[in-house]
Amino acid sequence: MPFTFAHPAAVVPLQRRLGRWGVLSALVIGSMVPDLSYFLFYYLPFHVARSESHNLRGLVWFCVPAGLVCYAIFHTVLARPAVDLLPAPLRQHCGALLAGRARPPWKAIVASVFVGAATHVAWDAFTHAGAPIVRVSRALRFHLWTISGYPVSVYTILQHVSTLAGLALVFVWVRRWSRERPAAAPPAGFTLGARARSLAIVAIAVATLLLWMGSGGIAPLREPTLRGVQLFFRRAVPPGIASACVALGAYALLWQLAARAQRAPAPSASRTALP
């Protein structure tokens, strides 16, 4: 399948086309939420199979509800702490954007999550072995060659090329957005100092690594072939992403507690920083 973080490339151009129905953060979350099924069972007591989340029914019963939960968690818990970890230019742009953000109507949020998830399912339909379009298309299943034990078909080429293209487009969009958006003062309130920010990044990285190791995601390469490398990453990437999400979530909760504890007692106080 295309890498999860390449999927936002399909929804960024849709925001303007959707007009008042286009909520960028909901579109981006929706574009990735079908793959949440890969990560849930590592730290939650239930599992959703890929076949249950990557179809039309899954859009309704899994993707939209899960996307709305992720949207709420992102904007109430994660957004400000995550922005506080970014380099200074992006931190100022994103922080000012969050501070001046008007709450969109829930109908637009639901529609954006649905559209984002639909682009994900449509994209994967052409690039995954068990996907509906691949199953009915002999051309997509056409075997080209085998490299070091790794079978390459037309849909495999589409999978890897679209992943690289999607990641490149996301990178270009973020870079262009940060350059075109005028510099603005970060929002008033709690923020990390330089040293605390560095310590937080190191702590998140260490926690991610420990959780990743505990989940069994880091295992030796079983065979020195391209097929072996593919299987290694297939085993390693989902628990790695899940571990990073848990570590980032723990940091965000601590950030929110610190922000509440050190909130300025007087309305005139504008900013509190940890050393």
C-alpha positions, 0 to 999 in steps of 0.5 A: 500500500502507499505509505500512510503519510503520503495520502494527504497529497490527495486532499490538499488540492481539494480544500478550495474546491470544497469551499465552506465544506473543506476543513483542511485538518479534517481532510488530512486526518480523513486521508490517513484514518483508514490505516488506523486499523493497522495500528490500533491492536498494538495498544488497544484491546481490539483489532480492525482488519484492513478489509473492514476499513478500506471499503465503502461500508468501512467509510461509514462505520469505521473511518468517519467515526474514528476520524471524528475522534482523531479530529477532536483529540488533535484539536483539544489535546495534540495540536498546541503541544505538537506545534510547540515542538516544531522549529521556530519558523513553523512554530510561529506560523502554525501557532498563530494559525491555531490561535486565530482558528474559527471552529468550523461547523460539524457538518463540514468536519464530517464531510471533510473526514469522509472525503479524505477517507474516500480518497484513501480508499480510492488510491489504495484500490489501484495499488494493493494486491487484494484491492477491488480494482486490482482484483478485476484488472489483469493489467494491474496484476500483470507480473513484470519481474522478480527482484531478489525474491520480491515480485513486481507487478504493475500495481506494485510500481504504482504503489511505490511511485505514488508513495514517493510522489505523494510524500514529495507533494506534501513536502513541497506544499508544507515548504511553500505554505511556510514561505508564503504565509507571513510571519506572525507572533505565536499565540499568547500562553504557555510555551516550552523554552529551548532546553525543555523543547530539546528534552521533550523531543529526546524523551519522545524519541526514547519512549518511542524506541522503548515501546517499539522494542517492547511491541516486538516491532524491531526484529532481525532481518530474516533473509538478506533479500529485497523480499526480506527487507520488505517483510522487515519493514512490514513488521516494523513500521506499524508498531513504530508509528503506533509507539510514536503516537503513544509517546506523543500523546503522553507528552501532549497530556503532560504539556496540557497539565503544565500549561494548566498549572502554570497558566498566568493568574492575571489576564495581563500576563501573556506568556510563560516559558519553561527554561 
